[in-house]
């Protein structure tokens, strides 16, 4: 394997000059830098990353802790974060918690020992004290998709409340007054914000809130199936359902098919977080679209600002959402219309 001395000899410069080029610690004349980089390429020389990190106190690695890598939303978010990181010479260490606070705690401890430069975190909402301690110790954290109230860190989030408001208002405009909602995990900011948007839309339209129509699906397909069945076990079931994320939308559609309930003839469905196959369902799915790629990309940009010394504190960046109307929402069947 080629060494830094081999590169210096091939380029006709000192070892120190090669070090300056590799580590970016001093300005080097453009022609000299070009000669050094050409020598590095010819010799297939790769600097020792561990040694570099000790010298520069930077590993050029950031952690990304997400809740469910199987969810297409998070898969796309990761791609956005990776693209931005790669463009800036960084690598990403991805950790998937599967919405388990125990797994999240293990990853938080692991990353804090790995000398990463910073972290993007979609928290389960159950390790708040640990996260506060990490920030107090100097860990640079940017919340992504979800935030923790009372923790001073930048966050890049969707317009969750506005998106839920649009979805619910769309159903109201079609004539629905009995609108069920299947939300995700209690205590998570996305759940709280989307539920608040739903409640505000009902209130603004003069429709009383019926808490029996609020169910929890745990952000998963199976949980949404059970929540959907719970809504149809009511003596006065809803004429429409709003699903709090893409996986729960799938779960609701599966359960409707098992119950023999036709969508949109007997029930309208609107989901949060459009996904690639939403237009392939029968009926096609009316969805609130997020921009997970932009969320991931922007979160890395915010982290780099923090790493460069900018004091962002608890600045929130909200990425807009928009409603895509397709075939799963229509005017209610008379027998399902409540008041």
KENU-127237 format. One record per residue (C-alpha): residue in three letters; x, y, z. Coordinates in Angstrom, 2 decimals. Last residue first. Layout:
<recs>
<rec 'ALA',<X,Y,Z>>
...
</recs>
This chain:
<recs>
<rec 'UNK',<-75.06,14.47,12.38>>
<rec 'UNK',<-74.21,11.09,10.87>>
<rec 'UNK',<-74.16,10.02,7.26>>
<rec 'UNK',<-73.58,6.29,6.87>>
<rec 'UNK',<-77.01,5.41,5.46>>
<rec 'UNK',<-76.79,8.29,2.97>>
<rec 'UNK',<-73.55,7.13,1.35>>
<rec 'UNK',<-71.04,9.88,1.87>>
<rec 'UNK',<-69.64,12.11,-0.90>>
<rec 'UNK',<-66.32,10.88,-2.27>>
<rec 'UNK',<-62.79,9.95,-1.16>>
<rec 'UNK',<-60.84,6.85,-2.27>>
<rec 'UNK',<-60.54,7.91,-5.93>>
<rec 'UNK',<-57.81,10.53,-5.94>>
<rec 'UNK',<-57.27,13.93,-4.33>>
<rec 'UNK',<-53.63,14.81,-3.65>>
<rec 'UNK',<-53.38,17.11,-0.62>>
<rec 'UNK',<-50.23,19.16,-0.08>>
<rec 'UNK',<-47.45,19.30,2.52>>
<rec 'UNK',<-44.94,22.06,3.19>>
<rec 'UNK',<-41.54,21.50,4.90>>
<rec 'UNK',<-41.25,23.22,8.29>>
<rec 'UNK',<-37.85,24.30,9.58>>
<rec 'UNK',<-37.84,24.74,13.35>>
<rec 'UNK',<-35.11,26.70,15.16>>
<rec 'UNK',<-34.39,25.38,18.66>>
<rec 'UNK',<-30.77,26.55,19.04>>
<rec 'UNK',<-29.47,27.57,15.60>>
<rec 'UNK',<-26.13,28.84,16.90>>
<rec 'UNK',<-23.81,28.69,13.88>>
<rec 'UNK',<-20.43,27.11,14.61>>
<rec 'UNK',<-19.69,25.22,11.40>>
<rec 'UNK',<-21.04,22.04,12.99>>
<rec 'UNK',<-24.39,23.76,13.58>>
<rec 'UNK',<-24.58,24.83,9.94>>
<rec 'UNK',<-23.64,21.28,8.91>>
<rec 'UNK',<-26.54,19.96,10.99>>
<rec 'UNK',<-28.96,22.30,9.23>>
<rec 'UNK',<-27.77,21.08,5.83>>
<rec 'UNK',<-28.17,17.48,7.03>>
<rec 'UNK',<-31.75,18.26,8.06>>
<rec 'UNK',<-32.46,19.92,4.71>>
<rec 'UNK',<-31.51,16.80,2.73>>
<rec 'UNK',<-33.58,14.50,4.94>>
<rec 'UNK',<-36.66,16.74,4.88>>
<rec 'UNK',<-36.26,17.34,1.14>>
<rec 'UNK',<-36.29,13.61,0.46>>
<rec 'UNK',<-39.25,13.18,2.83>>
<rec 'UNK',<-41.48,15.62,0.91>>
<rec 'UNK',<-44.96,15.03,2.31>>
<rec 'UNK',<-48.10,14.27,0.33>>
<rec 'UNK',<-51.53,14.13,1.98>>
<rec 'UNK',<-53.33,11.26,0.32>>
<rec 'UNK',<-56.43,10.29,-1.67>>
<rec 'UNK',<-55.82,6.67,-2.62>>
<rec 'UNK',<-56.61,5.04,-5.96>>
<rec 'UNK',<-59.58,2.72,-5.63>>
<rec 'UNK',<-58.26,0.19,-6.30>>
<rec 'UNK',<-54.65,0.78,-5.37>>
<rec 'UNK',<-51.98,1.65,-7.97>>
<rec 'UNK',<-52.17,5.44,-7.40>>
<rec 'UNK',<-51.00,5.00,-3.80>>
<rec 'UNK',<-48.09,2.81,-4.96>>
<rec 'UNK',<-45.34,5.43,-4.76>>
<rec 'UNK',<-46.33,6.89,-1.42>>
<rec 'UNK',<-48.39,9.81,-0.14>>
<rec 'UNK',<-47.97,10.62,3.53>>
<rec 'UNK',<-51.24,11.06,5.43>>
<rec 'UNK',<-54.23,9.00,4.29>>
<rec 'UNK',<-57.78,9.80,3.19>>
<rec 'UNK',<-60.48,7.11,3.16>>
<rec 'UNK',<-64.15,7.36,2.23>>
<rec 'UNK',<-66.57,4.68,3.38>>
<rec 'UNK',<-69.61,2.94,1.87>>
<rec 'UNK',<-69.16,3.78,-1.83>>
<rec 'UNK',<-65.54,4.93,-1.48>>
<rec 'UNK',<-64.47,2.27,-0.58>>
<rec 'UNK',<-66.68,-0.79,-0.22>>
<rec 'UNK',<-67.00,-2.59,3.12>>
<rec 'UNK',<-66.68,-6.38,2.96>>
<rec 'UNK',<-65.11,-6.55,6.42>>
<rec 'UNK',<-61.96,-8.16,5.02>>
<rec 'UNK',<-61.74,-5.50,2.31>>
<rec 'UNK',<-62.18,-2.74,4.87>>
<rec 'UNK',<-59.43,-4.33,6.97>>
<rec 'UNK',<-56.92,-4.29,4.13>>
<rec 'UNK',<-57.74,-0.67,3.26>>
<rec 'UNK',<-57.27,0.33,6.90>>
<rec 'UNK',<-53.90,-1.42,7.12>>
<rec 'UNK',<-52.69,0.27,3.93>>
<rec 'UNK',<-53.66,3.68,5.32>>
<rec 'UNK',<-51.87,2.74,8.56>>
<rec 'UNK',<-48.67,2.17,6.60>>
<rec 'UNK',<-49.01,5.57,4.88>>
<rec 'UNK',<-49.57,7.70,8.00>>
<rec 'UNK',<-52.27,9.24,10.20>>
<rec 'UNK',<-55.27,7.67,8.46>>
<rec 'UNK',<-58.43,9.78,8.06>>
<rec 'UNK',<-61.59,7.69,7.95>>
<rec 'UNK',<-64.97,8.53,6.41>>
<rec 'UNK',<-68.64,7.60,6.91>>
<rec 'UNK',<-67.96,6.82,10.57>>
<rec 'UNK',<-69.68,4.10,12.57>>
<rec 'UNK',<-72.80,4.77,14.69>>
<rec 'UNK',<-73.16,1.75,16.98>>
<rec 'UNK',<-69.37,1.52,16.99>>
<rec 'UNK',<-67.82,-1.81,15.94>>
<rec 'UNK',<-66.84,-0.17,12.66>>
<rec 'UNK',<-64.42,2.16,14.43>>
<rec 'UNK',<-62.84,-0.71,16.37>>
<rec 'UNK',<-62.37,-2.66,13.13>>
<rec 'UNK',<-60.38,0.27,11.74>>
<rec 'UNK',<-58.25,0.43,14.89>>
<rec 'UNK',<-57.45,-3.30,14.63>>
<rec 'UNK',<-56.39,-2.96,10.99>>
<rec 'UNK',<-54.44,0.18,11.87>>
<rec 'UNK',<-52.40,-1.69,14.46>>
<rec 'UNK',<-51.59,-4.41,11.95>>
<rec 'UNK',<-50.37,-1.91,9.33>>
<rec 'UNK',<-48.19,0.14,11.71>>
<rec 'UNK',<-48.07,3.75,12.93>>
<rec 'UNK',<-49.29,2.58,16.37>>
<rec 'UNK',<-52.88,2.36,15.13>>
<rec 'UNK',<-54.58,4.60,17.68>>
<rec 'UNK',<-58.28,5.50,17.55>>
<rec 'UNK',<-60.26,8.76,17.67>>
<rec 'UNK',<-63.91,8.32,16.59>>
<rec 'UNK',<-65.02,7.55,20.16>>
<rec 'UNK',<-63.66,10.99,21.06>>
<rec 'UNK',<-66.59,12.63,19.23>>
<rec 'UNK',<-65.65,16.24,18.47>>
<rec 'UNK',<-68.67,18.37,17.56>>
<rec 'UNK',<-68.79,19.65,13.95>>
<rec 'UNK',<-68.97,23.46,13.68>>
<rec 'UNK',<-66.81,23.60,10.56>>
<rec 'UNK',<-63.93,25.37,12.30>>
<rec 'UNK',<-64.17,22.84,15.14>>
<rec 'UNK',<-63.94,19.85,12.82>>
<rec 'UNK',<-60.93,21.32,11.01>>
<rec 'UNK',<-59.29,22.16,14.35>>
<rec 'UNK',<-59.73,18.60,15.64>>
<rec 'UNK',<-58.13,17.06,12.54>>
<rec 'UNK',<-55.20,19.51,12.67>>
<rec 'UNK',<-54.70,18.73,16.37>>
<rec 'UNK',<-54.65,14.99,15.64>>
<rec 'UNK',<-51.98,15.58,13.01>>
<rec 'UNK',<-49.89,17.64,15.45>>
<rec 'UNK',<-50.10,15.21,18.36>>
<rec 'UNK',<-49.34,12.14,16.23>>
<rec 'UNK',<-46.39,13.85,14.51>>
<rec 'UNK',<-45.09,14.99,17.92>>
<rec 'UNK',<-44.93,11.47,19.38>>
<rec 'UNK',<-46.62,11.10,22.79>>
<rec 'UNK',<-49.14,8.51,21.66>>
<rec 'UNK',<-48.00,6.51,18.62>>
<rec 'UNK',<-49.91,6.80,15.35>>
<rec 'UNK',<-53.36,8.17,14.55>>
<rec 'UNK',<-56.46,6.50,13.12>>
<rec 'UNK',<-59.17,9.12,12.63>>
<rec 'UNK',<-62.90,8.67,12.20>>
<rec 'UNK',<-65.02,11.24,10.40>>
<rec 'UNK',<-68.77,11.36,11.09>>
<rec 'UNK',<-69.67,14.73,9.50>>
<rec 'UNK',<-68.92,13.93,5.86>>
<rec 'UNK',<-70.45,16.19,3.19>>
<rec 'UNK',<-67.71,16.28,0.54>>
<rec 'UNK',<-66.42,19.55,2.00>>
<rec 'UNK',<-66.05,17.78,5.36>>
<rec 'UNK',<-63.82,15.16,3.75>>
<rec 'UNK',<-61.60,17.85,2.21>>
<rec 'UNK',<-61.53,19.72,5.53>>
<rec 'UNK',<-60.18,16.58,7.21>>
<rec 'UNK',<-57.35,16.22,4.70>>
<rec 'UNK',<-56.50,19.93,4.68>>
<rec 'UNK',<-56.43,20.09,8.50>>
<rec 'UNK',<-54.22,17.01,8.61>>
<rec 'UNK',<-51.77,18.69,6.22>>
<rec 'UNK',<-51.83,21.94,8.19>>
<rec 'UNK',<-51.11,20.13,11.46>>
<rec 'UNK',<-48.28,18.09,9.99>>
<rec 'UNK',<-46.43,20.85,8.15>>
<rec 'UNK',<-43.48,18.49,7.89>>
<rec 'UNK',<-40.45,18.70,10.17>>
<rec 'UNK',<-36.81,19.75,10.30>>
<rec 'UNK',<-35.77,20.42,13.91>>
<rec 'UNK',<-33.02,22.45,15.58>>
<rec 'UNK',<-32.28,21.61,19.23>>
<rec 'UNK',<-33.44,22.99,22.57>>
<rec 'UNK',<-35.45,20.18,24.17>>
<rec 'UNK',<-38.70,21.42,25.73>>
<rec 'UNK',<-40.94,19.64,23.26>>
<rec 'UNK',<-39.25,16.73,21.52>>
<rec 'UNK',<-39.37,16.86,17.72>>
<rec 'UNK',<-40.37,14.46,14.97>>
<rec 'UNK',<-39.67,14.33,11.21>>
<rec 'UNK',<-35.96,15.03,11.91>>
<rec 'UNK',<-34.53,16.44,15.12>>
<rec 'UNK',<-31.04,17.89,14.71>>
<rec 'UNK',<-28.46,16.87,17.30>>
<rec 'UNK',<-24.92,18.15,17.96>>
<rec 'UNK',<-23.58,16.29,21.00>>
<rec 'UNK',<-22.00,18.77,23.43>>
<rec 'UNK',<-22.51,17.17,26.84>>
<rec 'UNK',<-25.74,19.15,27.34>>
<rec 'UNK',<-27.01,17.74,24.03>>
<rec 'UNK',<-26.31,14.17,25.17>>
<rec 'UNK',<-27.97,14.83,28.53>>
<rec 'UNK',<-31.13,16.16,26.86>>
<rec 'UNK',<-31.28,13.06,24.65>>
<rec 'UNK',<-31.00,10.76,27.67>>
<rec 'UNK',<-33.76,12.69,29.42>>
<rec 'UNK',<-36.10,12.50,26.42>>
<rec 'UNK',<-35.80,8.76,25.87>>
<rec 'UNK',<-39.49,7.97,25.25>>
<rec 'UNK',<-40.46,10.17,22.30>>
<rec 'UNK',<-39.62,7.44,19.77>>
<rec 'UNK',<-37.18,9.94,18.32>>
<rec 'UNK',<-36.46,10.74,14.68>>
<rec 'UNK',<-32.86,11.85,15.27>>
<rec 'UNK',<-30.17,13.32,13.03>>
<rec 'UNK',<-26.78,13.17,14.75>>
<rec 'UNK',<-23.45,14.95,14.91>>
<rec 'UNK',<-19.69,14.66,14.40>>
<rec 'UNK',<-19.57,10.99,15.31>>
<rec 'UNK',<-17.08,10.02,18.02>>
<rec 'UNK',<-18.37,6.42,18.23>>
<rec 'UNK',<-19.17,6.54,21.95>>
<rec 'UNK',<-22.19,8.87,21.62>>
<rec 'UNK',<-23.32,6.76,18.68>>
<rec 'UNK',<-23.46,3.60,20.78>>
<rec 'UNK',<-25.31,5.25,23.68>>
<rec 'UNK',<-27.94,6.72,21.34>>
<rec 'UNK',<-28.17,3.38,19.53>>
<rec 'UNK',<-28.81,1.42,22.74>>
<rec 'UNK',<-31.41,3.97,23.89>>
<rec 'UNK',<-33.22,3.75,20.54>>
<rec 'UNK',<-33.33,-0.03,20.78>>
<rec 'UNK',<-34.90,0.16,24.24>>
<rec 'UNK',<-37.38,2.87,23.12>>
<rec 'UNK',<-38.67,0.59,20.38>>
<rec 'UNK',<-40.19,2.30,17.29>>
<rec 'UNK',<-38.35,-0.15,15.00>>
<rec 'UNK',<-35.14,1.57,16.23>>
<rec 'UNK',<-33.23,1.69,12.91>>
<rec 'UNK',<-29.68,3.09,13.03>>
<rec 'UNK',<-27.95,4.52,9.95>>
<rec 'UNK',<-24.29,5.64,10.05>>
<rec 'UNK',<-23.93,8.36,7.44>>
<rec 'UNK',<-20.78,9.39,5.56>>
<rec 'UNK',<-19.56,12.92,4.93>>
<rec 'UNK',<-17.69,14.60,2.06>>
<rec 'UNK',<-20.15,17.45,1.59>>
<rec 'UNK',<-21.89,16.05,-1.49>>
<rec 'UNK',<-22.00,12.69,0.29>>
<rec 'UNK',<-23.88,14.20,3.25>>
<rec 'UNK',<-26.46,15.87,1.01>>
<rec 'UNK',<-27.11,12.67,-0.93>>
<rec 'UNK',<-27.21,10.56,2.23>>
<rec 'UNK',<-29.79,12.81,3.90>>
<rec 'UNK',<-32.06,12.74,0.87>>
<rec 'UNK',<-31.73,8.97,0.56>>
<rec 'UNK',<-32.49,8.52,4.27>>
<rec 'UNK',<-35.70,10.53,3.88>>
<rec 'UNK',<-36.71,8.28,0.98>>
<rec 'UNK',<-36.32,5.15,3.12>>
<rec 'UNK',<-38.05,6.94,5.99>>
<rec 'UNK',<-41.20,7.60,3.97>>
<rec 'UNK',<-41.06,4.14,2.35>>
<rec 'UNK',<-41.52,2.58,5.84>>
<rec 'UNK',<-39.24,-0.44,6.16>>
<rec 'UNK',<-36.56,1.76,7.76>>
<rec 'UNK',<-38.82,2.33,10.77>>
<rec 'UNK',<-37.95,4.68,13.66>>
<rec 'UNK',<-34.91,6.54,12.41>>
<rec 'UNK',<-31.55,7.34,14.00>>
<rec 'UNK',<-29.11,8.95,11.56>>
<rec 'UNK',<-25.54,9.29,12.83>>
<rec 'UNK',<-22.98,11.57,11.21>>
<rec 'UNK',<-19.49,10.70,10.01>>
<rec 'UNK',<-16.84,13.18,8.86>>
<rec 'UNK',<-14.71,11.89,11.76>>
<rec 'UNK',<-13.67,15.33,12.95>>
<rec 'UNK',<-11.08,16.14,15.60>>
<rec 'UNK',<-8.74,17.19,12.75>>
<rec 'UNK',<-5.67,15.23,13.83>>
<rec 'UNK',<-7.48,12.35,15.55>>
<rec 'UNK',<-9.99,12.14,12.71>>
<rec 'UNK',<-7.20,11.97,10.15>>
<rec 'UNK',<-5.51,9.10,11.95>>
<rec 'UNK',<-8.74,7.13,11.99>>
<rec 'UNK',<-9.41,7.85,8.33>>
<rec 'UNK',<-5.98,6.70,7.14>>
<rec 'UNK',<-5.51,8.53,3.84>>
<rec 'UNK',<-6.11,6.60,0.61>>
<rec 'UNK',<-3.34,6.34,-2.02>>
<rec 'UNK',<-4.17,4.66,-5.32>>
<rec 'UNK',<-0.60,5.44,-6.45>>
<rec 'UNK',<-1.73,7.21,-9.64>>
<rec 'UNK',<-4.65,8.85,-7.83>>
<rec 'UNK',<-2.48,10.15,-4.98>>
<rec 'UNK',<0.10,11.41,-7.48>>
<rec 'UNK',<-2.61,13.29,-9.37>>
<rec 'UNK',<-3.83,14.77,-6.09>>
<rec 'UNK',<-0.33,15.99,-5.24>>
<rec 'UNK',<0.25,17.53,-8.70>>
<rec 'UNK',<-3.15,19.30,-8.56>>
<rec 'UNK',<-2.32,20.66,-5.12>>
<rec 'UNK',<0.98,22.01,-6.43>>
<rec 'UNK',<-0.74,23.68,-9.37>>
<rec 'UNK',<-3.38,25.21,-7.08>>
<rec 'UNK',<-0.82,26.59,-4.57>>
<rec 'UNK',<-1.51,25.11,-1.14>>
<rec 'UNK',<-3.63,26.69,1.58>>
<rec 'UNK',<-3.28,25.06,4.97>>
<rec 'UNK',<-5.20,22.50,7.07>>
<rec 'UNK',<-7.13,20.94,4.20>>
<rec 'UNK',<-6.39,17.48,5.59>>
<rec 'UNK',<-5.18,15.77,2.42>>
<rec 'UNK',<-3.67,18.88,0.83>>
<rec 'UNK',<-1.89,20.00,4.00>>
<rec 'UNK',<-0.62,16.46,4.59>>
<rec 'UNK',<0.81,16.30,1.07>>
<rec 'UNK',<2.62,19.59,1.75>>
<rec 'UNK',<4.01,18.22,5.04>>
<rec 'UNK',<5.40,15.15,3.25>>
<rec 'UNK',<7.41,17.53,1.07>>
<rec 'UNK',<6.90,17.91,-2.67>>
<rec 'UNK',<8.07,16.18,-5.84>>
<rec 'UNK',<4.66,14.69,-6.62>>
<rec 'UNK',<5.95,11.08,-6.78>>
<rec 'UNK',<8.16,11.57,-3.69>>
<rec 'UNK',<5.37,13.17,-1.68>>
<rec 'UNK',<2.95,10.41,-2.67>>
<rec 'UNK',<5.43,7.71,-1.65>>
<rec 'UNK',<5.99,9.50,1.67>>
<rec 'UNK',<2.21,9.55,2.30>>
<rec 'UNK',<2.25,5.78,1.96>>
<rec 'UNK',<1.23,3.48,-0.89>>
<rec 'UNK',<0.00,0.00,0.00>>
</recs>
